[in-house]
Amino acid sequence: MSLRNFLLGSALVSLSLALGVPAVQAKHKGQKCEQDEGKKRRNSAIGGLLGGIASYAGVRPSIGGIGLPTGQILSEAISALLDCKEQQQAANATNEAIRGGVGTTTTWQSETRPNVSGSSSVTGQQQLADGTQCMTVTDVVTVDGEETTVPKKMCRESGGGWKRA
């Protein structure tokens, strides 16, 4: 990593912290994490600015990076069980598990509700006929002792990030 990339990356993180980009919160589990139009425009502008800085620095965005909707990472069955903060935690677990590769499991505990937890495990990897790299990830969510397990396929996009196939 060059000093330039390190400095630009540090500036990127500092800027996002200084702007205080808030997490979007829903009042009820399973509710889509919606924002009003003003927040959407502001966050879109901030995301564009941060994404531009990241691109200039040669940093490839990933699913844990700037503003990828959790709906592109989580299945509807899992999203329906979780509030917005938990959806973010579940998406981050998927990102961490993918970084670790096959055999990696990442767990999380809800920061908003007791008795809610989950994990993401990478159980397989394959290359499609067109050369696209994909991984099989199994999400497990436990709400009040009731466990839901959903497998999904995550494939690398041309920009380097991962998206649910």
Secondary structure, DSSP 8 states (H G I E B T S, - for coil): --HHHHHHHHHHHHHHHHHT------SSTT------HHHHHHHHHHHHHHHHHHHHHT----TTSS---GGGTS-HHHHTTS-HHHHHHHHHHHHHHHHH-TT-EEEEE-SSSTTEEEEEEEEEEEE-TTS-EEEEEEEEEEETTEEEEEEEEEEE-TTS-EEE-
